[in-house]
């Protein structure tokens, strides 16, 4: 095969943008959420829950859809609130949903991990957090070493809240930073200081949080390579165990509040790539290991260890070491996965509240996995996690013929010709700058994908 080598990196990246700046799923699941339908309803979910192996641990995701402010770039299911009452009522219903879920299980299940996401979980008071955790421990057994993680907003985080979370067993935490430049922050309605982030990290260390993640972004309005690197240089002084570097997905037709962002201030595709790669280089030079598409970790962090050992996974929370086959979702819009398929709760909070109040599991939609789905899901997950996959091995595990993938492999030829991938026999390996377009490589194995610019974020 012929690999094209560009004379310098700038030309390399410019060529990459010219040819591959398209749109593709983020592949936090396969099939993706676009394939979810109402055919997976409460009755189906109850059947799936009843069939769970009672002796296998499960993970739990709790969605808290509240924030103190509406960040204009946000693509999550959340809303800004100024009153305590809606949050308190939501917590009461979370506890009821937990009871409903536990009652539908075949026995008392054991939790191995709890992830609090949002929104902003630290919008809960210390008492509300304790109530949620007590409800979970009342409904499920806790595995020794239960790992509790939370996504936190440093601008509204307090030491008292962190101490309360520490008493509950918080061991991993993710802080939203995005970018520290005041002009960028003003353009997306998210103002916070380095000092607030530094204080938050210190409080988390005090209570025994062993893995701190900082979320950064590129491609925001008024963002440049210079202010991206200035942010990187500031946060590496805190030595977070992990960093996520996400590209801003501008989808105002799906998220109306993104219409508040000045599109003229958004960087070009070439500028976005320059920002992401410059930041990546800086993290690597500071001793971080590059993980998959957009994560970085210190070599001793469990995420980096999992990547080295080939046991990295990917789910709706991103890259993870959690190998549980069952993820139970609680709260409005929460997504769960069971051996039989994916389920998603009603996204609209009012609908979710009504369902739980009436004693129903608030399932809105989902997808049942076929043998073909499981086969392709493994290929896509290994590419997203390892940047390589041995298709012959996957075929053997799933009782498939490599001939079923000939079309997908042929679709990879442009990536091979441009030095972004290599194919040796049945092994596909991402090389060079191919990491930047790994989602597009995965798309070749996606049996459902119909290119729709309005449904997917940019790949670059």
MIVODREN-739084 format. One line per 8 residues: their letters; for each residue x, y, z of C-alpha. Coordinates in pm, 1 decimal, m for minus. Layout:
A) X Y Z  ...
END
This chain:
XXXXXXXX) 0.0 0.0 0.0  107.9 357.9 m53.8  114.2 600.6 237.6  113.0 968.4 151.1  354.9 1180.7 352.7  306.5 1556.4 359.3  619.6 1775.0 377.9  509.2 1946.0 697.4
XXXXXXXX) 243.5 1915.0 960.6  51.5 2225.7 859.1  2.5 2092.1 509.3  m83.9 1751.7 652.4  m360.5 1894.0 870.2  m485.8 2123.9 593.7  m523.3 1824.2 364.1  m699.8 1631.3 637.1
XXXXXXXX) m955.4 1908.0 683.1  m1012.4 1944.8 310.0  m1094.0 1576.9 266.6  m1247.9 1464.0 593.9  m1432.6 1754.8 756.9  m1766.1 1576.9 756.2  m2008.4 1460.0 1022.4  m2034.3 1128.9 1203.6
XXXXXXXX) m2169.4 986.1 1529.5  m1955.6 1005.1 1842.3  m2005.1 630.5 1890.7  m2065.3 632.3 2262.6  m2293.9 340.8 2176.7  m2373.4 117.9 1883.6  m2640.0 130.9 1757.9  m2642.8 502.4 1826.3
XXXXXXXX) m2931.6 687.5 1989.4  m3067.4 769.9 1642.5  m3179.6 406.5 1621.5  m3376.8 421.9 1947.7  m3752.3 381.8 1894.8  m4066.1 367.0 2115.3  m4090.0 m6.7 2041.9  m3871.8 m55.1 2349.3
XXXXXXXX) m4117.7 49.7 2616.3  m4179.5 m9.8 2985.6  m4302.2 m365.2 2925.7  m3985.5 m454.2 2734.1  m3768.9 m290.8 2998.9  m3938.5 m487.5 3276.4  m3876.3 m811.8 3085.8  m3511.1 m720.8 3042.6
XXXXXXXX) m3472.6 m628.4 3409.5  m3637.3 m950.3 3524.2  m3387.5 m1150.2 3317.1  m3076.3 m985.8 3464.8  m2831.2 m1226.4 3630.8  m2876.4 m1155.8 4000.2  m2511.2 m1237.7 4073.2  m2354.3 m988.9 3826.8
XXXXXXXX) m2272.5 m633.6 3942.4  m2434.6 m335.8 3772.6  m2338.3 25.8 3725.2  m2581.4 308.1 3797.7  m2609.4 645.4 3624.1  m2809.4 923.8 3792.9  m2900.8 1227.4 3583.1  m2942.4 1564.4 3756.8
XXXXXXXX) m3084.5 1804.7 3495.1  m3024.6 2133.1 3678.1  m2763.7 2406.9 3650.7  m2716.6 2747.7 3808.9  m2657.7 2893.8 3461.3  m2720.4 2793.2 3103.9  m2392.7 2748.4 2917.9  m2470.9 2830.2 2556.8
XXXXXXXX) m2245.1 2560.2 2411.4  m2410.2 2281.9 2614.3  m2558.9 1980.4 2439.3  m2682.6 1808.0 2756.3  m3035.5 1769.8 2885.5  m3042.1 2039.6 3152.0  m3203.7 2366.8 3256.0  m3106.1 2661.5 3471.2
XXXXXXXX) m3297.9 2696.9 3799.0  m3294.2 2956.7 4075.5  m3543.2 2791.0 4314.2  m3482.3 2492.8 4541.4  m3832.5 2344.9 4522.2  m3806.8 2180.7 4175.6  m3478.4 2016.2 4275.9  m3618.2 1881.7 4601.9
XXXXXXXX) m3921.7 1740.9 4423.0  m3697.6 1583.7 4160.1  m3491.0 1410.0 4430.0  m3807.0 1263.5 4583.7  m3901.6 1119.1 4244.9  m3550.0 985.9 4189.0  m3590.5 789.9 4509.9  m3923.9 654.1 4388.5
XXXXXXXX) m3777.7 557.9 4051.4  m3494.5 377.9 4233.0  m3751.4 174.6 4427.0  m3943.5 92.5 4108.0  m3626.9 m19.8 3936.3  m3514.8 m237.6 4226.4  m3858.6 m397.0 4249.9  m3842.9 m495.8 3881.2
XXXXXXXX) m3507.0 m672.7 3921.8  m3488.1 m1050.8 3982.1  m3330.6 m1001.2 4322.7  m3116.3 m758.7 4514.2  m2853.9 m639.4 4267.5  m2503.5 m523.2 4355.1  m2365.8 m187.2 4239.6  m2000.1 m161.9 4137.9
XXXXXXXX) m2010.2 203.1 4026.2  m2232.0 510.4 4054.5  m2196.4 805.4 3818.2  m2372.5 1133.8 3894.7  m2409.3 1338.1 3576.3  m2604.2 1627.0 3442.1  m2651.8 1909.9 3439.3  m2475.2 1983.9 3763.5
XXXXXXXX) m2497.2 1721.2 4039.5  m2357.8 1969.9 4290.6  m2681.4 2164.5 4250.4  m2810.6 1909.1 4501.8  m2769.7 2013.2 4864.6  m2555.8 1794.5 5089.0  m2875.5 1652.0 5240.1  m3022.3 1578.8 4896.0
XXXXXXXX) m2701.6 1406.9 4789.1  m2713.1 1195.2 5103.2  m3077.8 1107.2 5033.0  m2995.4 993.2 4677.8  m2702.5 780.3 4791.2  m2900.2 636.5 5083.5  m3177.7 547.3 4840.7  m2934.4 365.9 4614.0
XXXXXXXX) m2776.7 178.0 4902.9  m3121.6 88.4 5029.9  m3222.7 m57.1 4695.0  m2894.8 m223.6 4595.7  m2599.3 m382.5 4766.7  m2269.5 m196.6 4735.3  m1970.2 m389.8 4610.0  m1654.6 m346.8 4820.8
XXXXXXXX) m1463.6 m61.3 4662.6  m1778.3 89.3 4509.2  m1657.6 375.2 4287.8  m1863.3 693.3 4299.6  m1799.9 962.4 4037.3  m1959.7 1301.8 3979.4  m1956.4 1579.5 3719.6  m1914.2 1913.4 3896.3
XXXXXXXX) m1934.6 2283.9 3818.2  m1645.1 2454.6 4000.9  m1819.0 2794.2 3994.1  m2089.1 2673.3 4235.5  m1891.9 2404.8 4418.1  m1828.6 2449.1 4790.3  m1594.4 2283.0 5033.4  m1891.4 2175.4 5245.1
XXXXXXXX) m2048.0 1997.3 4946.9  m1721.7 1820.8 4863.5  m1684.9 1707.4 5223.5  m2039.5 1567.4 5216.1  m1964.8 1387.5 4888.4  m1644.0 1252.1 5037.8  m1841.0 1100.0 5323.7  m2060.8 929.2 5066.9
XXXXXXXX) m1756.1 776.4 4899.4  m1678.6 1012.5 4611.4  m1356.8 889.8 4448.7  m1363.4 1034.6 4097.0  m1469.2 1381.9 3993.2  m1488.0 1575.5 3668.1  m1472.8 1954.5 3663.7  m1589.4 2160.7 3368.6
XXXXXXXX) m1322.2 2413.1 3267.5  m1362.8 2448.4 2887.5  m1141.3 2758.2 2839.1  m1004.0 3021.3 3077.3  m997.1 3314.8 2836.8  m1248.9 3582.3 2953.7  m1361.8 3663.3 2599.3  m1433.2 3297.4 2523.8
XXXXXXXX) m1613.7 3254.3 2855.0  m1831.9 3559.1 2793.6  m1919.9 3431.8 2445.7  m2061.7 3107.1 2587.7  m2202.1 3241.9 2917.6  m1966.4 3043.1 3139.7  m1750.8 3258.8 3359.6  m1514.6 3105.0 3613.4
XXXXXXXX) m1159.2 3163.3 3727.7  m853.6 2947.6 3756.6  m858.0 3016.2 4129.1  m1204.7 2858.8 4157.3  m1085.3 2549.8 3973.5  m768.0 2530.9 4181.7  m969.0 2552.5 4504.6  m1209.7 2282.0 4384.2
XXXXXXXX) m925.8 2044.8 4299.3  m772.5 2106.1 4641.8  m1100.2 2026.7 4820.8  m1139.3 1707.6 4618.5  m787.2 1595.7 4708.9  m860.1 1661.0 5076.1  m1148.0 1409.6 5084.8  m960.5 1133.5 4904.1
XXXXXXXX) m1068.4 1174.9 4543.2  m798.8 977.2 4363.6  m882.6 1072.9 4006.5  m965.8 1429.2 3904.6  m1068.0 1495.6 3545.0  m1082.5 1838.8 3385.8  m1303.1 1894.5 3080.4  m1160.9 2132.3 2819.2
XXXXXXXX) m1300.4 2229.2 2480.9  m1176.3 2353.8 2145.9  m1368.9 2526.0 1868.4  m1555.7 2772.1 2092.2  m1627.5 3128.2 1974.7  m1317.6 3350.6 1992.7  m1105.4 3050.0 2082.8  m753.3 3047.7 1940.2
XXXXXXXX) m455.4 2818.4 1962.4  m289.9 3073.4 2191.1  m569.0 3088.1 2449.4  m615.4 2711.3 2423.6  m251.1 2655.6 2514.1  m270.5 2916.1 2789.5  m557.0 2716.3 2940.9  m362.4 2391.7 2907.5
XXXXXXXX) m54.8 2544.2 3070.4  m265.9 2663.5 3362.2  m450.2 2338.2 3429.8  m146.8 2108.3 3403.4  m8.1 2286.3 3708.5  m286.1 2112.8 3900.5  m176.9 1770.1 3768.1  m525.2 1628.1 3710.9
XXXXXXXX) m510.5 1254.3 3657.4  m728.7 1288.7 3348.7  m821.0 1552.5 3093.1  m1091.9 1540.5 2828.7  m1055.3 1768.7 2526.2  m1389.2 1789.9 2346.1  m1466.4 1964.9 2021.3  m1758.9 2204.2 2043.7
XXXXXXXX) m2055.7 2063.4 1851.6  m2253.5 2353.1 1705.4  m2603.6 2213.4 1646.9  m2842.3 2507.6 1699.0  m3120.7 2323.4 1514.2  m3114.3 2066.8 1799.5  m3018.5 2292.9 2092.5  m3200.7 2625.5 2058.9
XXXXXXXX) m2984.6 2803.0 2317.5  m2683.8 2759.0 2087.4  m2847.5 3021.2 1867.0  m2717.8 3270.8 2124.8  m2365.2 3197.6 2004.2  m2223.7 3427.3 1736.8  m2144.7 3191.4 1448.9  m1911.8 3449.6 1296.9
XXXXXXXX) m1688.8 3411.3 1602.7  m1652.5 3033.9 1562.7  m1309.3 2917.1 1443.1  m1276.2 2744.7 1107.7  m1234.4 2369.7 1077.5  m860.7 2416.7 1018.3  m832.1 2635.5 1329.0  m1023.1 2376.1 1534.8
XXXXXXXX) m781.1 2102.4 1432.3  m484.0 2326.6 1507.8  m623.1 2397.4 1856.0  m686.3 2031.7 1936.6  m350.2 1908.0 1810.7  m151.2 2185.2 1976.9  m323.2 2105.5 2307.0  m262.3 1733.3 2257.5
XXXXXXXX) 107.1 1792.4 2194.3  132.0 2000.9 2508.0  m36.7 1737.1 2724.4  189.6 1464.9 2587.2  496.5 1681.4 2652.0  373.9 1716.8 3011.5  372.6 1340.7 3059.2  12.1 1254.8 2974.7
XXXXXXXX) m83.9 950.8 2768.7  m321.4 1013.6 2480.7  m634.0 800.2 2524.2  m854.6 721.2 2226.1  m1007.2 1016.6 2046.8  m1007.1 1296.8 2301.1  m884.4 1192.9 2647.7  m549.8 1216.2 2825.2
XXXXXXXX) m433.4 1049.6 3144.9  m125.1 1025.3 3361.0  49.6 690.8 3300.4  m43.6 565.8 3648.4  m413.9 647.3 3614.9  m645.0 351.5 3570.7  m760.5 483.0 3232.2  m406.9 471.1 3092.8
XXXXXXXX) m347.3 130.3 3249.8  m668.4 m2.5 3094.6  m563.6 124.2 2752.4  m225.1 m47.2 2781.4  m392.9 m372.8 2882.0  m658.5 m359.7 2607.8  m956.5 m335.4 2846.0  m1067.0 21.2 2780.8
XXXXXXXX) m1439.1 70.7 2714.9  m1661.5 349.1 2586.4  m2012.6 443.9 2691.8  m2234.8 751.4 2717.3  m2001.9 898.1 2981.4  m1702.4 863.4 2745.5  m1398.1 641.4 2792.3  m1420.6 421.0 3097.9
XXXXXXXX) m1269.1 122.8 3275.9  m1614.5 0.4 3379.5  m1666.3 m345.4 3231.3  m2016.6 m404.3 3373.7  m2257.4 m534.5 3109.9  m2550.4 m357.3 3276.5  m2584.7 17.3 3328.0  m2906.4 131.1 3494.8
XXXXXXXX) m3012.2 488.3 3419.5  m3212.1 699.6 3663.1  m3360.3 1043.7 3601.9  m3497.8 1235.7 3306.9  m3329.1 1140.0 2974.9  m3097.4 885.8 3142.6  m2977.2 606.7 2914.7  m2916.9 253.8 3037.4
XXXXXXXX) m2776.0 m56.5 2880.9  m2873.3 m413.5 2956.6  m2752.8 m732.6 2788.8  m3062.5 m718.2 2565.8  m3023.0 m356.4 2449.2  m3044.2 13.5 2531.9  m3322.7 202.5 2706.8  m3373.9 575.4 2752.8
XXXXXXXX) m3600.1 753.6 2996.7  m3839.1 1027.7 2892.9  m3617.5 1326.9 2814.8  m3864.9 1597.8 2909.3  m3862.8 1643.5 3282.9  m4240.8 1689.6 3312.1  m4306.4 1364.9 3128.2  m4053.2 1182.0 3342.2
XXXXXXXX) m4213.0 1319.7 3659.0  m4561.2 1214.6 3547.4  m4448.4 859.6 3469.6  m4272.5 807.7 3802.6  m4556.2 965.3 4000.2  m4795.4 714.5 3843.1  m4570.3 423.7 3941.1  m4436.0 354.5 3592.6
XXXXXXXX) m4077.2 302.8 3486.5  m4032.3 618.1 3273.2  m3897.7 452.0 2958.5  m3953.1 642.7 2633.9  m3754.0 448.9 2378.5  m3463.0 216.3 2315.7  m3326.6 m49.5 2083.9  m3297.3 m425.2 2115.3
XXXXXXXX) m2956.5 m554.7 2012.0  m2927.3 m807.2 1731.9  m2636.2 m1044.7 1678.9  m2523.0 m818.6 1394.1  m2534.3 m516.4 1625.8  m2312.0 m687.1 1883.5  m2068.3 m788.7 1611.9  m2032.0 m438.4 1470.8
XXXXXXXX) m2040.1 m277.7 1815.8  m1726.3 m464.4 1918.2  m1542.7 m354.8 1604.1  m1638.3 9.6 1658.0  m1557.7 8.3 2029.7  m1213.1 m142.2 1973.9  m1135.5 115.3 1704.9  m1251.6 399.8 1930.3
XXXXXXXX) m1055.3 266.0 2228.6  m748.8 93.1 2082.7  m728.3 262.1 1740.4  m692.0 m90.7 1606.4  m897.5 m404.6 1563.2  m829.7 m757.2 1443.2  m1139.3 m826.4 1237.2  m1061.0 m1197.5 1210.2
XXXXXXXX) m1063.5 m1235.8 1589.2  m1391.6 m1047.0 1617.7  m1544.7 m1261.8 1344.4  m1444.3 m1580.1 1528.1  m1598.1 m1457.4 1854.4  m1925.0 m1374.9 1680.0  m1937.8 m1667.1 1438.1  m1913.8 m1439.0 1135.3
XXXXXXXX) m1725.4 m1449.1 809.1  m1474.3 m1181.3 719.7  m1651.0 m1164.8 382.9  m1933.9 m975.9 554.4  m1688.6 m688.3 609.1  m1534.2 m664.1 264.1  m1745.1 m361.2 175.6  m1644.6 m179.8 494.3
XXXXXXXX) m1277.6 m257.8 437.9  m1301.3 m127.2 82.8  m1451.0 195.8 219.5  m1131.9 242.6 422.1  m911.4 269.0 114.4  m910.4 653.2 109.2  m787.5 652.8 470.9  m513.2 407.0 376.6
XXXXXXXX) m410.3 611.8 75.0  m388.9 925.3 287.7  m174.1 760.9 554.3  m445.8 762.3 818.4  m497.1 386.4 843.5  m319.8 64.4 762.1  m470.6 m272.7 679.7  m257.9 m582.6 731.0
XXXXXXXX) m455.9 m891.6 649.2  m764.8 m857.0 864.6  m613.3 m606.5 1106.7  m713.2 m241.3 1078.2  m488.8 10.2 1251.7  m526.5 387.5 1280.7  m195.7 563.1 1219.1  m57.0 915.1 1188.0
XXXXXXXX) m330.9 1174.8 1204.4  m595.8 905.7 1167.0  m690.0 948.2 1532.2  m859.7 1273.7 1431.0  m1093.0 1093.3 1190.6  m1142.4 767.8 1380.7  m1517.5 836.2 1397.6  m1525.9 841.2 1017.2
XXXXXXXX) m1330.8 514.6 1008.4  m1583.7 361.6 1247.6  m1865.5 486.1 1025.7  m1750.9 241.4 757.3  m1868.1 m40.3 986.5  m2197.3 128.5 1080.0  m2478.4 m61.9 909.3  m2735.0 203.8 998.7
XXXXXXXX) m2555.8 521.1 901.7  m2725.6 747.2 653.1  m2523.4 1070.7 624.7  m2736.6 1346.8 772.0  m2555.2 1673.1 832.8  m2826.0 1791.2 1068.7  m2803.7 1488.2 1300.2  m2432.2 1454.3 1373.9
XXXX) m2149.7 1674.8 1500.3  m1844.7 1760.5 1291.5  m1567.7 1505.9 1284.3  m1299.8 1779.3 1285.6
END
